[in-house]
């Protein structure tokens, strides 16, 4: 039986359709096929545009960082854990923070909360050498701690110490630290406010704290806040942030507090400063009132000052402020500010009798009192 050949029986119309489809397919294929390059394009060489000199403000910031950063250290706190089955002991990292070199004897300053509850603490210097640190002393109510490392003096670059009683809102500040474990990070800003109060780890208020908008994040704690001369004016200690990250408000313990706390911790391991039992106005308040001395805001009941009859600041029945006693001398030492009184007490011991000269209702009054033990 003969087999029909489909090609022989294809109609002219069908043949035309086949030809048309073939043409369209070929055209489409040609359209997606890249054309052959007519010639090779030579790459264009770009020259580097020379950089202009840094602006004076930029150069000053660069110099400040290069001079101050060798004094800043990276702190890792460790917790020792023992495996239940093998009984092997392992050091587990529990947190990181920042510190700075206080002197060439190996003392390092940081926040107390950075090393709190740590079984071991490691300090990494700017040259990337790491040293095991030992706790020398701590002041939880000031959120300060002093560590010691056995690094040679030639590897230690102490930070220059400044003052904080003459700071001004709006002046430039610089923070160096290790936010989120990123070491040697510089942030800049200004002093946003002075005389703030925050709560320490010991639930005791820290007064006269510096507020800054220089970015301070977790890991910056214990790092230095510097002025434009590269001097220490504060120790970064806390941030205000609902999210836990930088929100434009950071706090630093003022350098004047650090300057008397750290030597005390190095000498005694804890604060042994005798107390009068008074709460004093900040230096900013006394300057605003054009007063020279230490203004008593509050007197602790039962304290040495209370027993001696020192008067606090109060309000009368009409709500007007009645200023308390203004301390103008301790024995023979003139007192012109809050810091003068703190420094004068540095050389005294609990149980020692002193004489205070007070300015009360424009009259000079002298009282003797016995200094209290540290509270």
C-alpha positions in Angstrom: 0.0 0.0 0.0 1.6 3.3 -1.0 2.5 5.8 1.8 1.3 9.4 1.3 4.1 11.9 1.3 2.9 15.0 3.3 5.2 17.3 1.5 3.8 16.4 -1.9 0.3 17.1 -0.7 1.1 20.4 1.0 -1.0 23.3 -0.4 0.6 26.4 -1.7 -1.0 28.3 1.1 0.6 26.1 3.8 3.9 26.4 2.1 3.7 30.1 2.2 2.9 30.0 6.0 6.0 27.8 6.5 8.2 30.2 4.7 6.8 33.2 6.6 7.3 31.5 10.0 10.9 30.7 9.0 11.5 34.2 8.1 10.2 35.6 11.4 12.2 33.1 13.4 15.3 34.0 11.6 14.7 37.7 12.1 14.1 37.2 15.8 17.3 35.2 16.2 19.3 37.9 14.3 17.8 40.6 16.6 19.1 38.9 19.8 22.5 38.0 18.4 25.0 40.7 19.4 26.6 42.4 16.4 30.2 41.9 15.9 32.4 44.7 17.3 33.7 46.9 14.5 36.8 47.7 16.5 38.4 47.3 20.0 37.8 50.4 22.3 40.9 51.4 24.2 40.3 51.9 28.0 40.4 55.5 29.1 43.0 56.2 31.7 41.9 58.4 34.6 44.4 60.4 36.6 44.0 60.9 40.3 43.0 64.4 41.3 45.5 65.6 43.9 43.9 66.2 47.3 44.0 69.7 48.8 45.5 70.2 52.2 43.2 69.4 55.1 41.1 72.2 56.4 42.5 73.6 59.7 39.6 72.0 61.7 40.2 68.6 60.0 43.9 68.7 60.7 43.3 69.6 64.3 40.9 66.6 64.7 43.4 64.2 63.0 46.2 65.4 65.2 44.1 65.1 68.3 43.1 61.5 67.5 46.7 60.4 66.6 48.0 61.9 69.9 45.2 60.6 72.2 44.4 57.2 70.7 47.5 55.4 72.0 46.2 56.1 75.6 42.9 54.3 74.8 42.5 50.6 75.5 40.1 47.8 74.7 38.7 45.9 77.6 37.2 42.4 77.5 35.6 41.0 80.6 35.4 37.2 81.0 33.3 34.8 83.0 34.8 31.5 84.0 32.5 28.5 83.5 33.0 24.8 84.2 31.7 22.1 81.9 29.3 19.8 83.8 30.6 16.6 82.3 34.3 17.2 81.6 34.9 19.6 84.5 37.0 21.7 82.1 37.1 25.4 83.0 36.6 27.8 80.1 36.7 31.6 80.1 33.6 33.0 78.3 33.5 36.6 77.0 30.7 38.5 78.8 31.2 42.0 77.5 33.6 44.6 76.1 34.3 48.2 76.9 36.9 51.0 76.8 39.4 52.4 79.2 42.4 54.6 79.2 46.0 54.6 80.6 46.3 56.7 83.7 50.0 56.5 84.3 53.2 54.8 83.2 52.9 52.3 86.1 50.2 50.3 84.4 47.1 51.7 85.9 44.0 51.7 83.6 40.8 53.6 84.3 37.4 52.4 83.2 33.8 52.2 84.3 32.9 49.9 87.2 30.0 48.4 85.2 32.4 47.3 82.5 34.2 44.9 84.8 31.4 44.2 87.3 31.1 40.5 88.1 33.9 39.6 85.7 36.1 36.7 86.7 38.9 37.8 84.4 39.7 41.0 82.5 41.9 41.5 79.5 43.3 44.8 78.3 44.4 45.3 74.7 46.6 48.3 74.1 46.7 50.4 70.9 49.7 48.4 69.7 47.4 45.3 69.8 49.3 43.6 72.7 46.9 42.0 75.2 47.5 41.9 79.0 45.7 40.3 81.8 44.4 42.9 84.2 44.0 42.9 88.0 41.4 45.0 89.8 43.1 47.6 92.1 40.0 49.4 93.3 36.4 50.3 92.5 34.0 53.0 93.4 30.5 51.7 92.3 28.8 55.0 93.5 31.0 56.9 91.0 31.0 54.1 88.3 34.8 54.1 88.2 37.3 51.3 88.6 41.1 51.1 88.3 42.9 48.1 86.8 46.6 47.2 86.6 48.5 45.6 83.9 52.2 44.6 83.9 53.0 46.2 80.6 56.4 47.9 80.3 56.4 51.7 80.8 57.6 52.3 77.2 54.3 50.8 75.9 52.1 53.0 78.1 51.0 56.4 77.0 49.1 58.2 79.8 46.3 60.4 78.8 46.6 64.2 79.6 44.3 65.2 82.4 42.1 68.3 82.1 39.5 70.0 84.3 35.7 70.1 84.1 34.7 73.0 86.3 35.2 75.5 83.5 33.4 73.7 80.7 30.9 75.5 78.6 27.8 74.3 76.8 28.6 74.3 73.1 32.3 73.6 73.2 33.6 70.8 71.0 34.3 67.4 72.5 35.7 64.2 71.2 35.1 60.6 72.3 37.4 57.7 71.6 36.2 54.2 72.3 35.2 50.7 71.1 31.5 50.7 70.2 30.2 47.3 69.4 33.7 45.9 69.7 35.1 48.2 66.9 38.3 49.5 68.5 39.8 53.0 68.2 36.6 54.8 67.0 36.4 58.6 67.1 33.2 60.5 67.4 32.8 64.3 67.7 30.2 66.6 69.1 29.6 69.4 71.6 28.7 69.6 75.2 24.9 69.7 75.3 24.4 70.4 79.0 26.2 70.5 82.3 25.2 69.6 85.8 23.1 66.5 84.9 22.4 63.7 87.3 22.4 60.0 86.6 22.1 56.9 88.7 25.2 54.9 89.3 25.4 51.1 89.5 25.2 51.4 93.3 21.9 53.3 92.9 23.5 56.4 94.2 23.2 59.6 92.1 26.2 60.9 90.2 25.9 64.6 90.1 27.4 67.3 87.8 27.6 64.8 84.9 28.4 66.1 81.4 25.8 65.6 78.7 27.1 65.4 75.1 25.8 64.7 71.6 29.1 63.0 70.6 28.0 59.5 69.5 28.4 57.1 72.5 27.3 53.5 71.9 27.6 50.2 73.9 31.3 49.5 74.2 32.2 53.2 74.6 31.7 52.9 78.3 34.9 53.8 80.2 36.4 55.7 77.3 37.7 59.3 77.5 35.8 62.4 76.6 38.4 65.0 75.4 38.4 68.7 74.8 39.9 70.3 71.7 43.4 70.2 73.4 43.2 66.4 73.8 42.8 66.6 77.6 40.5 64.3 79.5 37.4 66.2 80.7 35.2 63.2 81.3 34.7 59.4 81.3 31.9 58.2 79.1 29.6 56.2 81.2 26.0 56.0 79.9 23.6 56.9 77.2 19.9 57.8 77.1 18.3 55.6 74.5 15.0 53.7 74.4 16.5 51.3 71.8 19.8 50.8 73.6 21.8 52.5 70.7 23.0 56.0 70.1 20.1 58.5 70.3 22.0 61.8 70.6 22.3 61.9 74.4 25.4 60.6 76.2 26.8 61.2 79.7 30.3 61.5 81.1 31.6 61.5 84.6 33.5 64.9 84.9 37.3 64.9 85.1 37.3 66.7 88.4 35.6 63.7 90.0 37.9 61.3 88.3 41.0 63.2 89.5 40.2 62.7 93.1 38.6 59.2 92.9 41.3 57.4 90.9 44.3 58.3 93.3 42.1 57.2 96.2 41.4 53.9 94.5 45.0 53.3 93.7 46.0 54.1 97.3 43.2 52.4 99.3 41.2 50.2 96.8 38.1 52.1 97.8 36.9 55.7 98.6 37.9 56.7 102.1 37.1 60.4 101.8 35.6 61.9 105.0 32.3 63.6 104.6 30.7 66.7 106.0 27.2 65.5 105.4 26.1 68.2 103.0 24.9 68.4 99.4 26.5 71.2 97.5 25.4 73.3 94.6 27.3 72.8 91.3 30.0 75.3 90.2 27.6 76.4 87.4 25.0 77.4 90.0 27.3 79.3 92.2 28.7 81.2 89.2 25.2 82.0 88.1 24.5 83.5 91.5 27.8 85.3 91.5 29.0 83.5 94.6 32.5 82.5 95.6 32.4 79.4 97.8 30.6 76.1 98.2 26.9 76.7 98.6 25.1 74.2 100.9 21.9 72.9 99.3 21.0 70.1 101.8 22.2 68.8 105.1 22.1 65.1 105.9 20.2 64.5 109.2 22.6 63.3 112.0 25.7 64.2 110.0 28.7 66.3 111.2 27.2 69.3 109.4 23.8 68.8 111.1 25.4 68.5 114.5 27.4 71.7 113.9 24.2 73.6 112.9 25.1 74.2 109.2 22.1 75.6 107.4 20.8 74.3 104.1 19.1 76.2 101.2 15.3 76.3 101.7 12.1 78.2 100.7 10.1 80.5 102.8 6.3 80.5 103.1 5.9 82.5 99.9 8.1 80.1 98.0 11.1 82.4 97.7 14.5 80.7 97.9 16.6 81.3 101.0 20.2 80.5 100.3 21.9 78.3 102.8 25.4 78.7 104.3 28.2 79.4 101.9 31.4 77.6 102.9 34.3 80.1 102.2 37.1 78.5 104.2 38.2 75.1 105.7 40.6 75.9 108.5 43.1 78.2 106.8 42.3 77.1 103.2 40.1 79.5 101.2 37.2 77.8 99.5 36.0 79.5 96.3 34.2 76.6 94.7 32.9 73.1 95.1 36.2 71.7 93.8 38.2 73.6 96.4 36.2 72.0 99.2 36.7 68.5 97.7 40.4 69.0 97.3 40.7 70.4 100.8 39.0 67.3 102.2 41.4 65.1 100.3 44.0 65.8 103.0 41.7 65.1 105.9 40.8 61.9 107.7 37.5 60.7 109.2 37.3 61.7 112.9 39.4 64.7 112.4 38.2 68.1 113.7 38.1 71.0 111.3 36.8 74.5 111.4 34.5 75.8 108.6 34.1 79.5 107.9 30.6 80.2 106.6 28.9 83.2 105.0 25.4 83.4 106.5 23.1 86.4 106.0 26.2 88.4 104.9 27.9 87.6 108.2 31.0 85.3 108.7 30.3 82.5 111.0 32.8 79.8 112.2 31.8 76.3 113.3 33.9 73.3 114.4 32.9 69.8 113.4 34.2 66.3 113.4 34.4 64.7 110.0 32.2 61.7 109.4 33.3 58.3 108.0 32.7 57.8 104.3 29.1 56.9 103.5 
